[in-house]
Amino acid sequence: MTRMQRFTIAAGVAAALLLLLSGPGTRLGAWTFRSGFTMLRWGAYLGIAVAVAALLQLALARSGAARSWPLLAALGLGVLAAGVPWYWQRRARQVPPIHDISTDTSDPPAFVAILPLRSAAPNPAEYEGSDVAAAQHQAYPEIRPLVLPVPAGTAYGRAVDAARRAGWEIVAADSAAGRIEATATTGWFGFKDDIVVRVQPAEGGSRVDVRSVSRVGKSDVGTNARRIRAYVQRLEPGASQ
C-alpha cells in the first residue's frame, strides 16, 4: 500500500467517524446538536474529497485488485460520509421548514403538563399561527382530525394504548379533560418531540386531534407529520391493536 493510499483510507475512516459519532454524541450529551450538525457537514466535505481522491488513484492505478481494495474501501467510506447528509438535506428541501404539526390548525391542542419540560426549548410551545398552518396544509393535506364511531371514553382508552405502543413516554394522561401528553425521542440524534392528543365527543362518536412539536430545529424534515400519520393509523377502525 502506498503512502497516498494510506492517507486516503485514513481520511475515509475519519469522514465515516464524523458521520457515525455526530448523532450518538449529541444523544449522550457530549456536544450540542449544532456541533453534531457541524460534524456531519465536515464529514460530508471530507467524504467528497476522499471519494474524488480514491477515484483518481483507481483511474491511474496500473496494478491488480490486491492494491485496489484499499482505494475501493476508501471510496465506500467517502460515499457513505457524503451520501447520508445529502439524503437528509434532500428530504429537508422536499418539505416546508416547520416543526409544529397538528390535525387541528384552527384550535390546536395545547400543552399543559409538558410546558415545564419545554421551558429551555428554543421552539415555543404556543402555536405560531396561520403561516405554519398554510405550509402544513399544502405539504401534508392528509393530516386531519380522526372521527371514531365510539364514545369518547372508549376512544380515549384506545388513544392511551396507541401512545404506549408507539413507544412514547407518557407525561400526563387526563381522562377527564380527554388529554394525553407525551414525549418521543428520535433515533439518531435523540431529539425530543412533544405530543398532545385531545379526545372529544363528536357527532357520530368521538373526535381525536393530535399535535406533535419539536423542541429544537427550524425544520423537522417531516418527522412530526410521519409520527401523527402512523399514530392515527393505529386508531382507525379495523387497525390491529
WOZI-V218574 format. One record per pair of residues at least 24 apart in sequence whose ideal C-beta (glycine too) atoms are under 10 Angstrom apart, sorted by the first residue. I is the first residue (numbers start at 1). J is the second residue. Records with the same first field share a line. If there is no record, write none. Layout:
I=J ; J
This chain:
1=66 ; 67 ; 69 ; 70 ; 71
2=57 ; 61 ; 67 ; 70 ; 71
4=53 ; 56 ; 57 ; 71
5=53 ; 54 ; 57 ; 61 ; 67 ; 68 ; 69 ; 70 ; 71 ; 73 ; 74
6=70 ; 74
7=50 ; 53 ; 74
8=49 ; 50 ; 51 ; 52 ; 53 ; 54 ; 56 ; 57 ; 70 ; 71 ; 73 ; 74 ; 75 ; 77 ; 78
9=50 ; 54 ; 69 ; 70 ; 71 ; 72 ; 73 ; 74 ; 75 ; 77 ; 78
10=50 ; 74
11=46 ; 47 ; 49 ; 50 ; 53 ; 54 ; 74 ; 77 ; 78 ; 81
12=46 ; 47 ; 49 ; 50 ; 51 ; 53 ; 54 ; 70 ; 71 ; 73 ; 74 ; 75 ; 76 ; 77 ; 78 ; 79 ; 80 ; 81
13=50 ; 73 ; 74 ; 77 ; 81
14=42 ; 43 ; 46 ; 47 ; 50 ; 77 ; 81
15=42 ; 43 ; 44 ; 45 ; 46 ; 47 ; 48 ; 49 ; 50 ; 51 ; 74 ; 77 ; 78 ; 79 ; 80 ; 81 ; 82
16=43 ; 46 ; 47 ; 50 ; 74 ; 76 ; 77 ; 78 ; 80 ; 81 ; 84
17=43 ; 46 ; 77 ; 81
18=42 ; 43 ; 44 ; 45 ; 46 ; 47 ; 81 ; 85
19=43 ; 44 ; 46 ; 47 ; 77 ; 80 ; 81 ; 82 ; 83 ; 84 ; 85
20=80 ; 81 ; 84
22=84 ; 85 ; 188 ; 189
23=84 ; 186 ; 187 ; 188 ; 189 ; 190 ; 191
24=188 ; 189 ; 190
25=189 ; 190
26=188 ; 189 ; 190 ; 191
27=185 ; 186 ; 187 ; 188 ; 189 ; 190 ; 191
28=190
29=190
32=216
33=189 ; 190 ; 191 ; 216 ; 217
34=216 ; 217
36=188 ; 189 ; 190
37=85 ; 189 ; 217
39=85
40=81 ; 84 ; 85 ; 88 ; 89 ; 189
41=85 ; 89
42=81 ; 85
43=78 ; 80 ; 81 ; 82 ; 84 ; 85
44=78 ; 81 ; 82 ; 83 ; 84 ; 85 ; 86 ; 89
45=81 ; 82 ; 85
46=77 ; 78 ; 81 ; 82
47=74 ; 75 ; 77 ; 78 ; 79 ; 80 ; 81 ; 82 ; 83 ; 84 ; 85 ; 86
48=78 ; 79 ; 81 ; 82 ; 83 ; 86
49=78 ; 81 ; 82
50=74 ; 75 ; 76 ; 77 ; 78 ; 79 ; 80 ; 81 ; 82
51=75 ; 76 ; 77 ; 78 ; 79 ; 80 ; 81 ; 82 ; 83
52=78
53=78
54=78 ; 79
84=188
88=188 ; 221
89=221
90=221
91=219 ; 221 ; 222 ; 223
92=217 ; 218 ; 219 ; 220 ; 221 ; 222
93=219 ; 221
94=139 ; 221 ; 222
95=135 ; 136 ; 139 ; 140 ; 219 ; 220 ; 221 ; 222 ; 223 ; 225
96=131 ; 132 ; 134 ; 135 ; 136 ; 138 ; 139 ; 140 ; 219 ; 220 ; 222
97=135 ; 217 ; 218 ; 219 ; 220 ; 221
98=128 ; 131 ; 132 ; 133 ; 134 ; 135 ; 136 ; 139 ; 140 ; 213 ; 214 ; 218 ; 219 ; 220 ; 222 ; 224 ; 225
99=123 ; 128 ; 132 ; 191 ; 193 ; 212 ; 213 ; 214 ; 215 ; 216 ; 217 ; 218 ; 219 ; 220 ; 221 ; 223 ; 224
100=124 ; 125 ; 126 ; 127 ; 128 ; 129 ; 132 ; 133 ; 135 ; 136 ; 194 ; 211 ; 212 ; 213 ; 214 ; 220 ; 224
101=132 ; 135 ; 136 ; 139 ; 140 ; 143 ; 193 ; 195 ; 210 ; 211 ; 212 ; 213 ; 214 ; 220 ; 222 ; 223 ; 224 ; 225 ; 226 ; 227 ; 228 ; 229
102=127 ; 132 ; 133 ; 136 ; 143 ; 145 ; 196 ; 198 ; 209 ; 210 ; 211 ; 212 ; 213 ; 224 ; 228
103=136 ; 140 ; 143 ; 144 ; 145 ; 146 ; 197 ; 198 ; 207 ; 208 ; 209 ; 210 ; 211 ; 212 ; 228 ; 231 ; 232
104=133 ; 143 ; 144 ; 145 ; 198 ; 207 ; 209 ; 210 ; 211
105=129 ; 130 ; 132 ; 133 ; 134 ; 136 ; 137 ; 143 ; 144 ; 209 ; 211
106=130 ; 133
107=198 ; 209
108=132 ; 133 ; 196 ; 198 ; 209 ; 210 ; 211 ; 213
109=178 ; 179 ; 180 ; 181 ; 195 ; 196 ; 197 ; 198 ; 199 ; 200 ; 208 ; 209 ; 210 ; 211
110=179 ; 181 ; 196 ; 198 ; 211
111=171 ; 172 ; 179 ; 181 ; 194 ; 195 ; 196 ; 211 ; 213
112=171 ; 172 ; 174 ; 177 ; 179 ; 181 ; 196
113=170 ; 171 ; 172 ; 173 ; 174 ; 179 ; 180 ; 181 ; 182 ; 194 ; 196
114=171 ; 172 ; 181 ; 182 ; 183 ; 192 ; 194 ; 195 ; 196 ; 213 ; 215
115=181 ; 194
116=171
117=171 ; 181 ; 183 ; 192 ; 194 ; 215
118=183 ; 192 ; 194 ; 213 ; 215
120=215
121=192 ; 194 ; 213 ; 214 ; 215 ; 216
122=214 ; 215 ; 216 ; 217 ; 218
123=193 ; 194 ; 213 ; 214 ; 215 ; 216 ; 217 ; 218 ; 220
124=213 ; 215
125=194 ; 196 ; 213 ; 215
126=213
127=211 ; 213
128=213
136=224 ; 225
139=222 ; 225
140=222 ; 224 ; 225 ; 226 ; 228 ; 229
142=225 ; 228 ; 229 ; 232
143=210 ; 212 ; 224 ; 225 ; 228 ; 229 ; 232
144=209 ; 228 ; 232
145=198 ; 200 ; 202 ; 207 ; 208 ; 209 ; 210 ; 232
146=199 ; 202 ; 206 ; 207 ; 208 ; 209 ; 210 ; 228 ; 231 ; 232 ; 233 ; 235 ; 236 ; 237
147=202 ; 203 ; 204 ; 205 ; 206 ; 207 ; 208
148=199 ; 202 ; 204 ; 205 ; 206 ; 207 ; 208 ; 235 ; 236 ; 237
149=202 ; 204 ; 205 ; 206 ; 237
150=204 ; 205 ; 206 ; 237
151=201 ; 205 ; 206
152=178 ; 199 ; 200 ; 201 ; 202 ; 205 ; 206 ; 207 ; 208
153=178 ; 199 ; 201 ; 206
154=199 ; 205 ; 206
155=199 ; 200 ; 201 ; 202 ; 205 ; 206 ; 207 ; 208 ; 235
156=180 ; 197 ; 198 ; 199 ; 200 ; 206 ; 208
157=199
158=199 ; 206 ; 208 ; 234 ; 235 ; 239 ; 241
159=197 ; 198 ; 199 ; 206 ; 208 ; 210 ; 231 ; 234 ; 235
160=197 ; 199
161=234 ; 235 ; 241
162=197 ; 208 ; 210 ; 230 ; 231 ; 232 ; 233 ; 234 ; 235 ; 239 ; 241
163=195 ; 197 ; 210 ; 231 ; 234 ; 235
165=231 ; 234 ; 241
166=195 ; 227 ; 230 ; 231 ; 234
168=193 ; 194 ; 195 ; 197 ; 212 ; 227 ; 231
169=194 ; 195
170=195
171=195 ; 196
172=196
173=197
175=199
178=206 ; 207 ; 208 ; 209
180=208 ; 210
181=211
182=212
183=215
184=212 ; 214 ; 223 ; 224 ; 227 ; 231
186=214 ; 220 ; 221 ; 223 ; 227
189=216 ; 217
191=215 ; 216 ; 217 ; 220 ; 223
192=216
193=217 ; 220 ; 223 ; 224 ; 227
194=224
195=224 ; 227 ; 228 ; 231
197=228 ; 231 ; 235
199=235
205=237
208=232 ; 235 ; 236
210=235
